[in-house]
């Protein structure tokens, strides 16, 4: 290539790169007075399109060909002045917004005689007309983060009549089990339906985790299975005992012939292709049906408002709309406390934040201990073209722990042999505690109504599988609007030997 060609190529590359940068806005939103990041601020592109900053105040916005006439975006957050940012002239990577002064206008004067209980009654009465309950199509981004920490893992070897199932093998299994693990999934999809029925169309998805832990455990599982097949008779049954409890498992239902095992494996492989799809669909079902205004939800502070104390503590603005700030807490034995932000004109809850104040479940019996001890949620709603509110953003944490401190015996018995029925025995003492935590995030980019015919004729793409990532890849979602990953996700790297 001659010098002229090199220069021309460089110029073309420069302008292509410049054009690409002009279509992507990446920034961090900060409080102008405190210099602190503003989480969950709205970045508005048009009346019904936009994204949300993450918990660190960061966002990336992709502007496509449909935004060619757009000259500004608008940043707003609860209690702050709305700020317009020009996209014609690139801005700094930091955007400051200023707290908004509260002015008691005529809306507050009109409603000043309402008690807090009357406001809550208005909220409940207007739920059917304020929120979208009909069929709709939502374009959304869904991220799920799972964290497991084994706080204690003691497996004491007591006895084994199978030579290879010895203390050394048990100790090696204990060593292989990861004490900490992280697992992230990210999905861009269309969600069709309502609160009763739903279909999902996955557009793109990724899984971020460490395969090293999975491969190691699979290798050890295969080794133990080989030992088991070698030493245990197919017509035996296993007696599994833990303290006073026991159950039988027929060995020949586990040890199939080779052809049968292969058929089962093939069938499981087929099922695995849809496991991700099913898990995402179930998670979205759990999250969308857990919205506070639905019937029978665990967060029952609205459905059973008589069991809670409500207090009007202040006023603020959200997207230039005045709102009441109302705190709530349980009167006696209920589970949640939090804050509601209620539009003063139509009495819609436009934002809700709440968390549990006690263990939701606490089971402890005969060496088994289970706790459901974490439930916190933040959700935001925006009014659409149909003048009804729909979910814009949801963040939820769930967590707890499981502990076991019990003996475990696996006994092989066979009624077809002479003498003692007991053939082999493995005896262990298990003392373990696992703490788990899940984080769910949903950002809804667009919502439009759906007819019954459109819903019925839509077919789900159940064969979509996520792409495995051993480390965070900023290029994976290039060209798509998502909620920015936090620092923990960006810094995640799997074991180097398996990258």
TATASUL-V305466 format. One record per residue. N is the residue number from 1. RES is the residue in three letters. SS is DSSP state (H for helix, E for strand, L for the rest). PHI is phi as a letter, one per 20 degrees, with the letter a starting at -180 (NA if undefined). Layout:
[[N	RES	SS	PHI] [N	RES	SS	PHI]]
This chain:
[[1	UNK	L	NA] [2	UNK	L	e] [3	UNK	H	f] [4	UNK	H	f] [5	UNK	H	f] [6	UNK	H	f] [7	UNK	H	f] [8	UNK	H	f] [9	UNK	H	f] [10	UNK	H	f] [11	UNK	H	f] [12	UNK	H	g] [13	UNK	H	g] [14	UNK	H	f] [15	UNK	H	f] [16	UNK	H	f] [17	UNK	H	f] [18	UNK	H	f] [19	UNK	H	f] [20	UNK	H	f] [21	UNK	H	f] [22	UNK	H	f] [23	UNK	L	e] [24	UNK	E	c] [25	UNK	E	d] [26	UNK	E	c] [27	UNK	E	b] [28	UNK	E	c] [29	UNK	E	e] [30	UNK	E	c] [31	UNK	E	f] [32	UNK	L	f] [33	UNK	L	e] [34	UNK	L	e] [35	UNK	L	m] [36	UNK	L	e] [37	UNK	E	f] [38	UNK	L	d] [39	UNK	L	f] [40	UNK	L	m] [41	UNK	L	f] [42	UNK	E	e] [43	UNK	E	d] [44	UNK	E	e] [45	UNK	E	e] [46	UNK	E	b] [47	UNK	L	g] [48	UNK	L	c] [49	UNK	E	c] [50	UNK	E	r] [51	UNK	E	c] [52	UNK	E	c] [53	UNK	L	f] [54	UNK	L	e] [55	UNK	L	f] [56	UNK	L	e] [57	UNK	L	n] [58	UNK	E	e] [59	UNK	E	b] [60	UNK	E	c] [61	UNK	E	c] [62	UNK	E	e] [63	UNK	L	d] [64	UNK	L	e] [65	UNK	H	f] [66	UNK	H	f] [67	UNK	H	d] [68	UNK	L	f] [69	UNK	L	e] [70	UNK	L	f] [71	UNK	L	d] [72	UNK	E	b] [73	UNK	E	d] [74	UNK	E	c] [75	UNK	E	d] [76	UNK	E	b] [77	UNK	L	b] [78	UNK	L	g] [79	UNK	L	n] [80	UNK	E	c] [81	UNK	L	f] [82	UNK	L	f] [83	UNK	E	d] [84	UNK	E	e] [85	UNK	E	c] [86	UNK	E	f] [87	UNK	L	d] [88	UNK	L	f] [89	UNK	L	d] [90	UNK	L	g] [91	UNK	L	e] [92	UNK	L	f] [93	UNK	L	f] [94	UNK	E	d] [95	UNK	E	c] [96	UNK	E	e] [97	UNK	E	c] [98	UNK	L	d] [99	UNK	E	g] [100	UNK	L	e] [101	UNK	L	f] [102	UNK	L	e] [103	UNK	L	d] [104	UNK	L	f] [105	UNK	L	e] [106	UNK	H	f] [107	UNK	H	f] [108	UNK	H	f] [109	UNK	H	f] [110	UNK	H	f] [111	UNK	H	e] [112	UNK	L	f] [113	UNK	L	e] [114	UNK	L	f] [115	UNK	L	f] [116	UNK	H	f] [117	UNK	H	f] [118	UNK	H	f] [119	UNK	H	f] [120	UNK	H	f] [121	UNK	H	f] [122	UNK	H	f] [123	UNK	H	g] [124	UNK	H	f] [125	UNK	H	f] [126	UNK	L	e] [127	UNK	H	g] [128	UNK	H	g] [129	UNK	H	e] [130	UNK	H	e] [131	UNK	E	d] [132	UNK	L	f] [133	UNK	L	d] [134	UNK	L	e] [135	UNK	L	f] [136	UNK	E	b] [137	UNK	E	d] [138	UNK	E	d] [139	UNK	E	e] [140	UNK	E	b] [141	UNK	E	d] [142	UNK	E	c] [143	UNK	E	c] [144	UNK	E	c] [145	UNK	E	c] [146	UNK	E	c] [147	UNK	E	c] [148	UNK	E	c] [149	UNK	E	c] [150	UNK	E	e] [151	UNK	E	f] [152	UNK	E	b] [153	UNK	E	b] [154	UNK	E	d] [155	UNK	E	d] [156	UNK	E	e] [157	UNK	E	f] [158	UNK	E	d] [159	UNK	E	a] [160	UNK	E	b] [161	UNK	L	e] [162	UNK	L	e] [163	UNK	L	g] [164	UNK	L	f] [165	UNK	L	e] [166	UNK	L	d] [167	UNK	H	f] [168	UNK	H	f] [169	UNK	H	f] [170	UNK	H	f] [171	UNK	H	f] [172	UNK	H	f] [173	UNK	H	f] [174	UNK	H	f] [175	UNK	H	f] [176	UNK	H	f] [177	UNK	L	f] [178	UNK	L	f] [179	UNK	L	f] [180	UNK	E	c] [181	UNK	E	b] [182	UNK	E	c] [183	UNK	E	b] [184	UNK	E	c] [185	UNK	E	c] [186	UNK	E	c] [187	UNK	E	c] [188	UNK	E	d] [189	UNK	E	b] [190	UNK	E	d] [191	UNK	E	d] [192	UNK	E	d] [193	UNK	E	p] [194	UNK	L	c] [195	UNK	L	f] [196	UNK	L	e] [197	UNK	L	c] [198	UNK	E	b] [199	UNK	E	c] [200	UNK	E	c] [201	UNK	E	d] [202	UNK	E	f] [203	UNK	E	e] [204	UNK	E	b] [205	UNK	E	b] [206	UNK	E	b] [207	UNK	E	c] [208	UNK	E	c] [209	UNK	E	a] [210	UNK	L	d] [211	UNK	H	f] [212	UNK	H	g] [213	UNK	H	f] [214	UNK	H	f] [215	UNK	H	f] [216	UNK	H	f] [217	UNK	H	f] [218	UNK	H	f] [219	UNK	H	f] [220	UNK	H	f] [221	UNK	H	f] [222	UNK	H	f] [223	UNK	H	f] [224	UNK	H	f] [225	UNK	H	f] [226	UNK	H	f] [227	UNK	H	f] [228	UNK	H	f] [229	UNK	H	f] [230	UNK	H	f] [231	UNK	H	d] [232	UNK	L	d] [233	UNK	L	f] [234	UNK	L	f] [235	UNK	L	e] [236	UNK	L	e] [237	UNK	E	c] [238	UNK	E	d] [239	UNK	E	d] [240	UNK	E	d] [241	UNK	E	c] [242	UNK	E	c] [243	UNK	L	m] [244	UNK	L	e] [245	UNK	E	e] [246	UNK	E	b] [247	UNK	E	b] [248	UNK	E	d] [249	UNK	E	c] [250	UNK	E	f] [251	UNK	H	f] [252	UNK	H	f] [253	UNK	H	e] [254	UNK	L	e] [255	UNK	L	e] [256	UNK	L	e] [257	UNK	L	f] [258	UNK	H	g] [259	UNK	H	f] [260	UNK	H	f] [261	UNK	H	f] [262	UNK	H	f] [263	UNK	H	f] [264	UNK	H	f] [265	UNK	H	f] [266	UNK	H	f] [267	UNK	H	f] [268	UNK	H	f] [269	UNK	H	f] [270	UNK	H	f] [271	UNK	H	f] [272	UNK	H	g] [273	UNK	H	f] [274	UNK	H	d] [275	UNK	H	f] [276	UNK	H	f] [277	UNK	H	g] [278	UNK	H	f] [279	UNK	H	f] [280	UNK	H	f] [281	UNK	H	f] [282	UNK	H	f] [283	UNK	H	f] [284	UNK	H	f] [285	UNK	H	f] [286	UNK	H	g] [287	UNK	H	f] [288	UNK	H	f] [289	UNK	H	e] [290	UNK	L	e] [291	UNK	L	g] [292	UNK	L	g] [293	UNK	L	e] [294	UNK	L	f] [295	UNK	L	f] [296	UNK	L	m] [297	UNK	L	f] [298	UNK	L	f] [299	UNK	L	e] [300	UNK	L	e] [301	UNK	L	f] [302	UNK	L	e] [303	UNK	L	f] [304	UNK	L	c] [305	UNK	H	f] [306	UNK	H	f] [307	UNK	H	e] [308	UNK	E	c] [309	UNK	E	e] [310	UNK	E	d] [311	UNK	E	c] [312	UNK	E	f] [313	UNK	E	d] [314	UNK	E	a] [315	UNK	E	c] [316	UNK	E	b] [317	UNK	E	c] [318	UNK	E	c] [319	UNK	L	l] [320	UNK	L	m] [321	UNK	E	d] [322	UNK	E	f] [323	UNK	E	c] [324	UNK	E	e] [325	UNK	E	d] [326	UNK	E	c] [327	UNK	E	e] [328	UNK	E	c] [329	UNK	E	b] [330	UNK	E	f] [331	UNK	L	f] [332	UNK	L	c] [333	UNK	L	d] [334	UNK	L	f] [335	UNK	L	d] [336	UNK	E	c] [337	UNK	E	c] [338	UNK	E	r] [339	UNK	E	c] [340	UNK	E	d] [341	UNK	E	d] [342	UNK	E	d] [343	UNK	E	g] [344	UNK	L	f] [345	UNK	L	e] [346	UNK	L	d] [347	UNK	L	m] [348	UNK	L	e] [349	UNK	E	f] [350	UNK	E	e] [351	UNK	E	b] [352	UNK	E	c] [353	UNK	E	c] [354	UNK	E	b] [355	UNK	E	b] [356	UNK	E	f] [357	UNK	L	d] [358	UNK	L	b] [359	UNK	L	f] [360	UNK	L	f] [361	UNK	E	b] [362	UNK	E	b] [363	UNK	E	d] [364	UNK	E	b] [365	UNK	E	a] [366	UNK	L	l] [367	UNK	L	n] [368	UNK	E	d] [369	UNK	E	c] [370	UNK	E	c] [371	UNK	E	c] [372	UNK	E	d] [373	UNK	E	c] [374	UNK	E	c] [375	UNK	E	b] [376	UNK	E	c] [377	UNK	E	b] [378	UNK	E	c] [379	UNK	E	b] [380	UNK	E	c] [381	UNK	E	c] [382	UNK	E	c] [383	UNK	E	e] [384	UNK	L	e] [385	UNK	L	f] [386	UNK	L	e] [387	UNK	L	m] [388	UNK	L	d] [389	UNK	E	e] [390	UNK	E	c] [391	UNK	E	g] [392	UNK	E	d] [393	UNK	E	b] [394	UNK	E	b] [395	UNK	E	c] [396	UNK	E	c] [397	UNK	E	d] [398	UNK	E	c] [399	UNK	E	a] [400	UNK	E	r] [401	UNK	E	b] [402	UNK	E	c] [403	UNK	E	c] [404	UNK	E	b] [405	UNK	E	c] [406	UNK	E	b] [407	UNK	E	f] [408	UNK	E	c] [409	UNK	E	c] [410	UNK	E	d] [411	UNK	E	d] [412	UNK	E	e] [413	UNK	E	c] [414	UNK	L	b] [415	UNK	L	e] [416	UNK	L	e] [417	UNK	L	d] [418	UNK	L	e] [419	UNK	L	n] [420	UNK	L	f] [421	UNK	L	f] [422	UNK	E	f] [423	UNK	E	e] [424	UNK	E	b] [425	UNK	E	b] [426	UNK	E	c] [427	UNK	E	c] [428	UNK	E	c] [429	UNK	E	c] [430	UNK	E	d] [431	UNK	E	c] [432	UNK	E	b] [433	UNK	E	c] [434	UNK	E	c] [435	UNK	E	d] [436	UNK	E	c] [437	UNK	E	b] [438	UNK	E	c] [439	UNK	E	c] [440	UNK	E	d] [441	UNK	E	c] [442	UNK	E	c] [443	UNK	E	c] [444	UNK	E	e] [445	UNK	E	e] [446	UNK	E	b] [447	UNK	E	c] [448	UNK	E	b] [449	UNK	E	f] [450	UNK	L	c] [451	UNK	L	e] [452	UNK	H	f] [453	UNK	H	f] [454	UNK	H	f] [455	UNK	H	f] [456	UNK	H	f] [457	UNK	H	f] [458	UNK	L	f] [459	UNK	L	d] [460	UNK	L	f] [461	UNK	L	e] [462	UNK	L	f] [463	UNK	L	e] [464	UNK	L	f] [465	UNK	L	d] [466	UNK	L	f] [467	UNK	E	e] [468	UNK	E	f] [469	UNK	E	c] [470	UNK	L	e] [471	UNK	E	b] [472	UNK	L	f] [473	UNK	L	c] [474	UNK	L	f] [475	UNK	L	e] [476	UNK	L	f] [477	UNK	L	d] [478	UNK	L	f] [479	UNK	L	n] [480	UNK	L	c] [481	UNK	L	e] [482	UNK	L	c] [483	UNK	L	e] [484	UNK	L	g] [485	UNK	L	f] [486	UNK	L	e] [487	UNK	H	f] [488	UNK	H	f] [489	UNK	H	f] [490	UNK	H	f] [491	UNK	L	e] [492	UNK	L	f] [493	UNK	E	c] [494	UNK	L	f] [495	UNK	L	g] [496	UNK	H	f] [497	UNK	H	f] [498	UNK	H	d] [499	UNK	L	f]]
